Amino acid sequence: MNPGQIRPIVVCVFRDGDRLLAAEFEDPASGKLFYRPLGGAIHFGEYSRDCIVREIWEEMGCD
């Protein structure tokens, strides 16, 4: 991806009472851990609803 380029993404928030499901990632530059909702980049021509299903499967290790 080029700097300044817009990248469409989808995210899905799973909530159970006061708890949220989030994925843990490591920032490659700093090595620090961070958390974000499950999701990812929408492929060209892909519907957002199809993308979120694909991303959830990928991030949960079910692909």
Backbone hydrogen bonds, N-H to C=O, Kabsch-Sander energy under -0.5 kcal/mol:
donor,donor_aa,acceptor,acceptor_aa,energy
5,Q,2,N,-2.1
10,V,40,G,-2.4
12,C,38,L,-2.7
14,F,12,C,-0.7
14,F,21,L,-0.5
15,R,13,V,-0.6
16,D,19,R,-2.6
19,R,16,D,-1.9
21,L,14,F,-2.1
22,A,20,L,-0.5
23,A,36,R,-3.1
25,F,34,F,-3.0
27,D,32,K,-3.1
31,G,27,D,-3.2
34,F,25,F,-2.6
36,R,23,A,-1.8
38,L,12,C,-0.8
40,G,10,V,-1.7
42,I,8,P,-2.4
43,H,41,A,-0.5
46,E,43,H,-2.3
51,C,47,Y,-2.3
52,I,48,S,-2.4
53,V,49,R,-1.3
54,R,50,D,-2.3
55,E,51,C,-3.0
56,I,52,I,-2.4
57,W,53,V,-2.2
58,E,54,R,-2.6
59,E,55,E,-3.0
60,M,56,I,-1.9
61,G,58,E,-1.2
62,C,57,W,-3.0
63,D,57,W,-0.7
